[in-house]
Amino acid sequence: MMMTTIVAVALGFAPVTQDGSVQPASDNYSNIVGRYSQTIERDGKTLLRGSNRVTGAHYELTVDPAGRVEGTVGDWYVTFQAKDAA
């Protein structure tokens, strides 16, 4: 579920508040995001690849073990820090 939420944030489907928390979406993130591939690299980073179901833009995101997310969504470069909710 964490990786699906990360993809939803990167694609702009999951609004983030000023304090950094993700606002609940009216729909399930899995339904909004759709399918994507997830690969764990030797260095512990997770690579997420897929296409935005709304715009068709391809994305490739890397999530390091500390929660740093960076990558591309279409022509956009995104970067943010993800952490588990307490």
N, C-alpha and C positions, 0 to 999 in steps of 0.2 A: 504493500500500500504506500509506503514511503516514496518509492521510485515513481509510482503513478502520480502522486501529489507533486513531486519535483517536476515532472513533465508538464503537468497542468499549470504550474506557476510559470515555467519557461514559455509556454504557449500563450499565456495571458488568460487562461480559463479560470484560474484560482486567484482572486484578488488578495493582495497582501496589504495589511494595515500599516500605519506608521510605526507601530511597535514591533513589526516584523512577523506578526502572527498571520496565518492564512485564514481568510474568511471562509466559512462553509459555503459550498456551492449548492444551488438548488437541485442539481442533478448529481449523480454518482460520478466521481472523477474517471472511473474506468470506462463508463459509457461515453464520456466526452472525449477522452484521450484516444481510445481505441487501442489497436495493437501496436506494439513496438518491440524491438529486440533489446535484450539486456545481456551484456558480456562482462565478466569480471576479468580484468587484465592481471598479469603476474605481479604488478606493483600494487595491487589492491584497489585500483580505480575501477569504477563501474562505467561502462560505455553504454549509452542509451541511444538507439537510432529508430527513426520512424518518420511519419508524415502527419502534418496537421490535418485532421479530418475536415476542417472548415475551409482552410485556404489552399491545402495541397502542398504547402511548403515543407520541404524535408528538414529534419533537424538531427543534430548529432550533439549529445551532451556528455560530458565527463564529470563524474562525481568522485572526488577523492575520499579516502577513509575518514577524513576530518569533516566532511560535509560541504566542501567547497565545490560549487557547480559552475562549470563554464562550457561554452560551446556556441553553436550557431543554430538559428532557426530561420531558414530562408536566408535573406540578406542581413539579418540582425545577429549581432554578437551579444550573448547574455552571460552574466556572471552574478552569482549570489551565494550566500551561505545558508545551508540547510541544517536544521538540528531537530532532534526528536522533541516532541512536546513533553513537558514535565508532568 
